[in-house]
Amino acid sequence: MSAVDTPWQVLGQEILLVRPRLRVVRETVQLPDGRVITDYDQIQMGRAAVIAAEQADGRVLVLRAYKHGARRAGLGFPGGGIEPGESDQAGAARELREETGLAAATWRALGSYAVHANQGCGTVVYFRATGCLPVATPTADDLETHEVLYLTREEIRAAIVDQAFLSMGHVCLAGIWLAARASTPAPPC
C-alpha cells in the first residue's frame, strides 16, 4: 500500500463543541511518514440525503428558497439529515415525502461523498428518484419556506452556469444527474 492509500492514525481526540447535528473535534493524527499533527480539526455533521426527483416528462424537481448560510435565495434539491439507524434510501424517501409530498417508484443511488475532504463536515448521499407521484401533504418543519419548480435538463445546465444553486453539493448533484441522464433520450417537454 502506498503512502497515498494509507489512512492517518488518530492518536487522540478532544471534543471542542457539541450541538444537535454538529460536533467539532480536535484530533492528534500521525501521518504515514511519521509526522504528528496535534491540531487537526474535524467537523462531524452526520449523513444527509439529497434527491433528484424526476417527473415522467423528464423534468426534475428543485426547491427555491432563502438559505441563511448562503445569505440569499436560490435553488436546491429536496433532502435532509438521515436519522440514526435509518438507511440512506429510507432517509431519502422520508425527506422527499416530508418536503414535497412525493413518493418514488424507483430509487437509484448516485454516490456518497464527504462534504469537505479535509475537515469532513458530514457525508452527502445522492439519489435519483423516478416515478414520483404525490402521496401526502408536505410536512417538513424547515425554517424556510420554498417554491417547487420543475426544470428541464437545459434549465438545470443554465442554473449551474448562472450560479442559481445555493451550495456546491447541489451543483454536484445537478452535474451527476445530468451525467446519469446523458445516455437517456430526453422526453419532449
ChimeraX commands (.cxc) that place a marker at each C-alpha (Angstrom):
marker #1 position 0.00,0.00,0.00 radius 0.5
marker #1 position 1.40,3.41,-0.96 radius 0.5
marker #1 position 1.53,6.36,1.43 radius 0.5
marker #1 position -1.33,7.91,-0.54 radius 0.5
marker #1 position -3.60,4.97,0.34 radius 0.5
marker #1 position -2.55,4.71,3.99 radius 0.5
marker #1 position -5.09,6.17,6.42 radius 0.5
marker #1 position -3.79,8.56,9.04 radius 0.5
marker #1 position -3.69,7.15,12.56 radius 0.5
marker #1 position -5.80,9.02,15.11 radius 0.5
marker #1 position -3.78,9.22,18.32 radius 0.5
marker #1 position -6.24,11.29,20.34 radius 0.5
marker #1 position -9.36,13.44,20.24 radius 0.5
marker #1 position -10.58,16.47,22.14 radius 0.5
marker #1 position -14.24,17.47,21.79 radius 0.5
marker #1 position -14.45,21.24,21.25 radius 0.5
marker #1 position -18.18,21.72,20.59 radius 0.5
marker #1 position -21.33,19.61,20.65 radius 0.5
marker #1 position -24.65,20.80,19.23 radius 0.5
marker #1 position -27.57,18.95,17.65 radius 0.5
marker #1 position -26.27,17.57,14.32 radius 0.5
marker #1 position -22.85,19.21,14.86 radius 0.5
marker #1 position -19.72,18.15,16.69 radius 0.5
marker #1 position -16.28,19.76,16.38 radius 0.5
marker #1 position -13.32,17.58,17.37 radius 0.5
marker #1 position -9.61,18.40,17.50 radius 0.5
marker #1 position -7.61,15.32,16.60 radius 0.5
marker #1 position -3.98,14.43,17.07 radius 0.5
marker #1 position -3.04,12.41,13.98 radius 0.5
marker #1 position 0.05,10.59,12.80 radius 0.5
marker #1 position 0.78,10.77,9.07 radius 0.5
marker #1 position 2.19,7.79,7.14 radius 0.5
marker #1 position 5.63,9.46,7.15 radius 0.5
marker #1 position 5.61,9.56,10.98 radius 0.5
marker #1 position 4.87,13.27,11.47 radius 0.5
marker #1 position 2.37,14.03,14.25 radius 0.5
marker #1 position -0.15,16.86,13.86 radius 0.5
marker #1 position -1.71,17.93,17.18 radius 0.5
marker #1 position -4.46,20.24,15.94 radius 0.5
marker #1 position -6.27,18.64,13.00 radius 0.5
marker #1 position -9.88,19.80,13.46 radius 0.5
marker #1 position -12.81,17.73,12.23 radius 0.5
marker #1 position -16.41,18.86,11.80 radius 0.5
marker #1 position -18.82,15.96,12.23 radius 0.5
marker #1 position -22.31,16.59,10.86 radius 0.5
marker #1 position -23.66,13.12,10.10 radius 0.5
marker #1 position -25.21,11.91,6.87 radius 0.5
marker #1 position -27.67,13.67,4.60 radius 0.5
marker #1 position -29.58,12.56,1.53 radius 0.5
marker #1 position -30.24,14.81,-1.47 radius 0.5
marker #1 position -32.66,13.73,-4.17 radius 0.5
marker #1 position -33.08,14.47,-7.88 radius 0.5
marker #1 position -36.79,13.63,-8.17 radius 0.5
marker #1 position -37.74,13.16,-11.82 radius 0.5
marker #1 position -41.17,13.58,-13.30 radius 0.5
marker #1 position -42.48,11.37,-16.12 radius 0.5
marker #1 position -41.73,14.15,-18.64 radius 0.5
marker #1 position -38.03,14.18,-17.64 radius 0.5
marker #1 position -38.08,17.40,-15.63 radius 0.5
marker #1 position -36.52,17.37,-12.17 radius 0.5
marker #1 position -37.94,18.94,-9.03 radius 0.5
marker #1 position -35.95,21.70,-7.35 radius 0.5
marker #1 position -36.85,23.94,-4.45 radius 0.5
marker #1 position -36.30,27.70,-4.50 radius 0.5
marker #1 position -35.77,29.10,-1.01 radius 0.5
marker #1 position -33.77,31.53,1.09 radius 0.5
marker #1 position -30.88,29.84,2.90 radius 0.5
marker #1 position -29.22,31.81,5.65 radius 0.5
marker #1 position -25.78,30.20,5.21 radius 0.5
marker #1 position -25.67,31.44,1.60 radius 0.5
marker #1 position -27.39,34.71,2.61 radius 0.5
marker #1 position -29.64,34.61,-0.45 radius 0.5
marker #1 position -32.48,32.83,-2.17 radius 0.5
marker #1 position -31.73,30.23,-4.80 radius 0.5
marker #1 position -32.14,26.63,-5.87 radius 0.5
marker #1 position -31.58,23.30,-4.18 radius 0.5
marker #1 position -32.85,19.76,-4.36 radius 0.5
marker #1 position -35.05,18.22,-1.67 radius 0.5
marker #1 position -33.17,16.43,1.07 radius 0.5
marker #1 position -32.03,16.47,4.65 radius 0.5
marker #1 position -30.48,14.59,7.51 radius 0.5
marker #1 position -30.55,10.82,7.75 radius 0.5
marker #1 position -31.64,9.77,11.22 radius 0.5
marker #1 position -29.55,7.36,13.34 radius 0.5
marker #1 position -30.45,3.78,12.44 radius 0.5
marker #1 position -32.18,4.84,9.21 radius 0.5
marker #1 position -30.87,3.54,5.88 radius 0.5
marker #1 position -29.73,6.12,3.33 radius 0.5
marker #1 position -32.60,5.31,0.97 radius 0.5
marker #1 position -35.20,5.32,3.75 radius 0.5
marker #1 position -33.93,8.74,4.84 radius 0.5
marker #1 position -34.08,10.00,1.26 radius 0.5
marker #1 position -37.65,8.70,0.84 radius 0.5
marker #1 position -38.72,10.29,4.13 radius 0.5
marker #1 position -37.14,13.64,3.23 radius 0.5
marker #1 position -38.73,13.64,-0.25 radius 0.5
marker #1 position -42.15,12.88,1.24 radius 0.5
marker #1 position -41.79,15.47,4.05 radius 0.5
marker #1 position -40.59,18.29,1.79 radius 0.5
marker #1 position -42.67,17.65,-1.32 radius 0.5
marker #1 position -45.37,15.07,-0.53 radius 0.5
marker #1 position -43.94,12.82,-3.25 radius 0.5
marker #1 position -43.04,9.13,-3.19 radius 0.5
marker #1 position -40.86,7.50,-5.85 radius 0.5
marker #1 position -41.38,4.14,-7.54 radius 0.5
marker #1 position -37.68,3.68,-8.30 radius 0.5
marker #1 position -34.56,4.76,-6.44 radius 0.5
marker #1 position -31.01,4.79,-7.79 radius 0.5
marker #1 position -28.04,5.69,-5.60 radius 0.5
marker #1 position -25.74,8.18,-7.35 radius 0.5
marker #1 position -22.89,8.19,-4.85 radius 0.5
marker #1 position -21.77,9.12,-1.37 radius 0.5
marker #1 position -19.33,11.98,-0.78 radius 0.5
marker #1 position -17.62,13.79,2.08 radius 0.5
marker #1 position -18.73,17.41,2.10 radius 0.5
marker #1 position -15.16,18.59,2.77 radius 0.5
marker #1 position -12.27,16.22,2.10 radius 0.5
marker #1 position -10.06,17.59,4.90 radius 0.5
marker #1 position -12.39,18.54,7.75 radius 0.5
marker #1 position -15.26,16.15,6.96 radius 0.5
marker #1 position -18.37,18.27,7.55 radius 0.5
marker #1 position -20.60,15.24,7.07 radius 0.5
marker #1 position -21.43,12.93,4.20 radius 0.5
marker #1 position -23.95,13.56,1.42 radius 0.5
marker #1 position -25.63,10.64,-0.32 radius 0.5
marker #1 position -27.19,11.43,-3.70 radius 0.5
marker #1 position -30.21,9.69,-5.23 radius 0.5
marker #1 position -32.14,9.75,-8.47 radius 0.5
marker #1 position -35.83,9.06,-7.83 radius 0.5
marker #1 position -38.19,8.27,-10.70 radius 0.5
marker #1 position -41.87,7.53,-10.96 radius 0.5
marker #1 position -42.60,10.29,-8.46 radius 0.5
marker #1 position -46.23,10.75,-7.52 radius 0.5
marker #1 position -47.95,12.84,-4.84 radius 0.5
marker #1 position -48.92,10.71,-1.85 radius 0.5
marker #1 position -49.12,13.17,1.05 radius 0.5
marker #1 position -49.22,16.79,2.07 radius 0.5
marker #1 position -45.69,18.12,2.68 radius 0.5
marker #1 position -44.95,18.18,6.43 radius 0.5
marker #1 position -41.38,19.49,6.64 radius 0.5
marker #1 position -40.83,21.77,9.60 radius 0.5
marker #1 position -37.96,23.59,7.89 radius 0.5
marker #1 position -37.27,27.15,8.94 radius 0.5
marker #1 position -37.57,28.44,5.40 radius 0.5
marker #1 position -40.49,28.36,3.01 radius 0.5
marker #1 position -39.88,27.22,-0.53 radius 0.5
marker #1 position -41.28,27.25,-4.04 radius 0.5
marker #1 position -41.42,24.00,-6.01 radius 0.5
marker #1 position -40.08,24.22,-9.57 radius 0.5
marker #1 position -39.71,21.56,-12.27 radius 0.5
marker #1 position -36.71,22.16,-14.53 radius 0.5
marker #1 position -35.61,20.60,-17.80 radius 0.5
marker #1 position -32.04,19.46,-18.49 radius 0.5
marker #1 position -31.35,22.74,-20.25 radius 0.5
marker #1 position -32.73,24.74,-17.32 radius 0.5
marker #1 position -30.56,22.72,-14.89 radius 0.5
marker #1 position -27.48,23.47,-17.03 radius 0.5
marker #1 position -28.40,27.17,-17.11 radius 0.5
marker #1 position -28.93,27.19,-13.33 radius 0.5
marker #1 position -25.42,25.82,-12.85 radius 0.5
marker #1 position -23.90,28.43,-15.18 radius 0.5
marker #1 position -25.96,31.23,-13.59 radius 0.5
marker #1 position -24.91,30.16,-10.07 radius 0.5
marker #1 position -28.56,29.75,-9.09 radius 0.5
marker #1 position -27.83,26.76,-6.84 radius 0.5
marker #1 position -27.04,27.74,-3.26 radius 0.5
marker #1 position -24.47,25.11,-2.37 radius 0.5
marker #1 position -21.73,23.19,-4.10 radius 0.5
marker #1 position -23.34,19.94,-3.00 radius 0.5
marker #1 position -26.45,20.75,-5.02 radius 0.5
marker #1 position -24.36,21.81,-8.01 radius 0.5
marker #1 position -22.66,18.42,-7.77 radius 0.5
marker #1 position -25.99,16.56,-7.75 radius 0.5
marker #1 position -27.12,18.61,-10.76 radius 0.5
marker #1 position -23.97,17.55,-12.64 radius 0.5
marker #1 position -24.27,13.92,-11.57 radius 0.5
marker #1 position -27.96,13.90,-12.55 radius 0.5
marker #1 position -27.12,15.39,-15.95 radius 0.5
marker #1 position -24.40,12.76,-16.48 radius 0.5
marker #1 position -26.77,9.95,-15.45 radius 0.5
marker #1 position -29.39,11.26,-17.88 radius 0.5
marker #1 position -26.91,11.76,-20.76 radius 0.5
marker #1 position -27.48,8.25,-22.11 radius 0.5
marker #1 position -31.25,8.52,-21.74 radius 0.5
marker #1 position -33.13,10.31,-24.55 radius 0.5
marker #1 position -34.87,13.44,-23.36 radius 0.5
marker #1 position -38.65,13.18,-23.43 radius 0.5
marker #1 position -40.47,16.04,-25.16 radius 0.5
marker #1 position -41.26,18.86,-22.73 radius 0.5
marker link #1:1,2 radius 0.2
marker link #1:2,3 radius 0.2
marker link #1:3,4 radius 0.2
marker link #1:4,5 radius 0.2
marker link #1:5,6 radius 0.2
marker link #1:6,7 radius 0.2
marker link #1:7,8 radius 0.2
marker link #1:8,9 radius 0.2
marker link #1:9,10 radius 0.2
marker link #1:10,11 radius 0.2
marker link #1:11,12 radius 0.2
marker link #1:12,13 radius 0.2
marker link #1:13,14 radius 0.2
marker link #1:14,15 radius 0.2
marker link #1:15,16 radius 0.2
marker link #1:16,17 radius 0.2
marker link #1:17,18 radius 0.2
marker link #1:18,19 radius 0.2
marker link #1:19,20 radius 0.2
marker link #1:20,21 radius 0.2
marker link #1:21,22 radius 0.2
marker link #1:22,23 radius 0.2
marker link #1:23,24 radius 0.2
marker link #1:24,25 radius 0.2
marker link #1:25,26 radius 0.2
marker link #1:26,27 radius 0.2
marker link #1:27,28 radius 0.2
marker link #1:28,29 radius 0.2
marker link #1:29,30 radius 0.2
marker link #1:30,31 radius 0.2
marker link #1:31,32 radius 0.2
marker link #1:32,33 radius 0.2
marker link #1:33,34 radius 0.2
marker link #1:34,35 radius 0.2
marker link #1:35,36 radius 0.2
marker link #1:36,37 radius 0.2
marker link #1:37,38 radius 0.2
marker link #1:38,39 radius 0.2
marker link #1:39,40 radius 0.2
marker link #1:40,41 radius 0.2
marker link #1:41,42 radius 0.2
marker link #1:42,43 radius 0.2
marker link #1:43,44 radius 0.2
marker link #1:44,45 radius 0.2
marker link #1:45,46 radius 0.2
marker link #1:46,47 radius 0.2
marker link #1:47,48 radius 0.2
marker link #1:48,49 radius 0.2
marker link #1:49,50 radius 0.2
marker link #1:50,51 radius 0.2
marker link #1:51,52 radius 0.2
marker link #1:52,53 radius 0.2
marker link #1:53,54 radius 0.2
marker link #1:54,55 radius 0.2
marker link #1:55,56 radius 0.2
marker link #1:56,57 radius 0.2
marker link #1:57,58 radius 0.2
marker link #1:58,59 radius 0.2
marker link #1:59,60 radius 0.2
marker link #1:60,61 radius 0.2
marker link #1:61,62 radius 0.2
marker link #1:62,63 radius 0.2
marker link #1:63,64 radius 0.2
marker link #1:64,65 radius 0.2
marker link #1:65,66 radius 0.2
marker link #1:66,67 radius 0.2
marker link #1:67,68 radius 0.2
marker link #1:68,69 radius 0.2
marker link #1:69,70 radius 0.2
marker link #1:70,71 radius 0.2
marker link #1:71,72 radius 0.2
marker link #1:72,73 radius 0.2
marker link #1:73,74 radius 0.2
marker link #1:74,75 radius 0.2
marker link #1:75,76 radius 0.2
marker link #1:76,77 radius 0.2
marker link #1:77,78 radius 0.2
marker link #1:78,79 radius 0.2
marker link #1:79,80 radius 0.2
marker link #1:80,81 radius 0.2
marker link #1:81,82 radius 0.2
marker link #1:82,83 radius 0.2
marker link #1:83,84 radius 0.2
marker link #1:84,85 radius 0.2
marker link #1:85,86 radius 0.2
marker link #1:86,87 radius 0.2
marker link #1:87,88 radius 0.2
marker link #1:88,89 radius 0.2
marker link #1:89,90 radius 0.2
marker link #1:90,91 radius 0.2
marker link #1:91,92 radius 0.2
marker link #1:92,93 radius 0.2
marker link #1:93,94 radius 0.2
marker link #1:94,95 radius 0.2
marker link #1:95,96 radius 0.2
marker link #1:96,97 radius 0.2
marker link #1:97,98 radius 0.2
marker link #1:98,99 radius 0.2
marker link #1:99,100 radius 0.2
marker link #1:100,101 radius 0.2
marker link #1:101,102 radius 0.2
marker link #1:102,103 radius 0.2
marker link #1:103,104 radius 0.2
marker link #1:104,105 radius 0.2
marker link #1:105,106 radius 0.2
marker link #1:106,107 radius 0.2
marker link #1:107,108 radius 0.2
marker link #1:108,109 radius 0.2
marker link #1:109,110 radius 0.2
marker link #1:110,111 radius 0.2
marker link #1:111,112 radius 0.2
marker link #1:112,113 radius 0.2
marker link #1:113,114 radius 0.2
marker link #1:114,115 radius 0.2
marker link #1:115,116 radius 0.2
marker link #1:116,117 radius 0.2
marker link #1:117,118 radius 0.2
marker link #1:118,119 radius 0.2
marker link #1:119,120 radius 0.2
marker link #1:120,121 radius 0.2
marker link #1:121,122 radius 0.2
marker link #1:122,123 radius 0.2
marker link #1:123,124 radius 0.2
marker link #1:124,125 radius 0.2
marker link #1:125,126 radius 0.2
marker link #1:126,127 radius 0.2
marker link #1:127,128 radius 0.2
marker link #1:128,129 radius 0.2
marker link #1:129,130 radius 0.2
marker link #1:130,131 radius 0.2
marker link #1:131,132 radius 0.2
marker link #1:132,133 radius 0.2
marker link #1:133,134 radius 0.2
marker link #1:134,135 radius 0.2
marker link #1:135,136 radius 0.2
marker link #1:136,137 radius 0.2
marker link #1:137,138 radius 0.2
marker link #1:138,139 radius 0.2
marker link #1:139,140 radius 0.2
marker link #1:140,141 radius 0.2
marker link #1:141,142 radius 0.2
marker link #1:142,143 radius 0.2
marker link #1:143,144 radius 0.2
marker link #1:144,145 radius 0.2
marker link #1:145,146 radius 0.2
marker link #1:146,147 radius 0.2
marker link #1:147,148 radius 0.2
marker link #1:148,149 radius 0.2
marker link #1:149,150 radius 0.2
marker link #1:150,151 radius 0.2
marker link #1:151,152 radius 0.2
marker link #1:152,153 radius 0.2
marker link #1:153,154 radius 0.2
marker link #1:154,155 radius 0.2
marker link #1:155,156 radius 0.2
marker link #1:156,157 radius 0.2
marker link #1:157,158 radius 0.2
marker link #1:158,159 radius 0.2
marker link #1:159,160 radius 0.2
marker link #1:160,161 radius 0.2
marker link #1:161,162 radius 0.2
marker link #1:162,163 radius 0.2
marker link #1:163,164 radius 0.2
marker link #1:164,165 radius 0.2
marker link #1:165,166 radius 0.2
marker link #1:166,167 radius 0.2
marker link #1:167,168 radius 0.2
marker link #1:168,169 radius 0.2
marker link #1:169,170 radius 0.2
marker link #1:170,171 radius 0.2
marker link #1:171,172 radius 0.2
marker link #1:172,173 radius 0.2
marker link #1:173,174 radius 0.2
marker link #1:174,175 radius 0.2
marker link #1:175,176 radius 0.2
marker link #1:176,177 radius 0.2
marker link #1:177,178 radius 0.2
marker link #1:178,179 radius 0.2
marker link #1:179,180 radius 0.2
marker link #1:180,181 radius 0.2
marker link #1:181,182 radius 0.2
marker link #1:182,183 radius 0.2
marker link #1:183,184 radius 0.2
marker link #1:184,185 radius 0.2
marker link #1:185,186 radius 0.2
marker link #1:186,187 radius 0.2
marker link #1:187,188 radius 0.2
marker link #1:188,189 radius 0.2
view
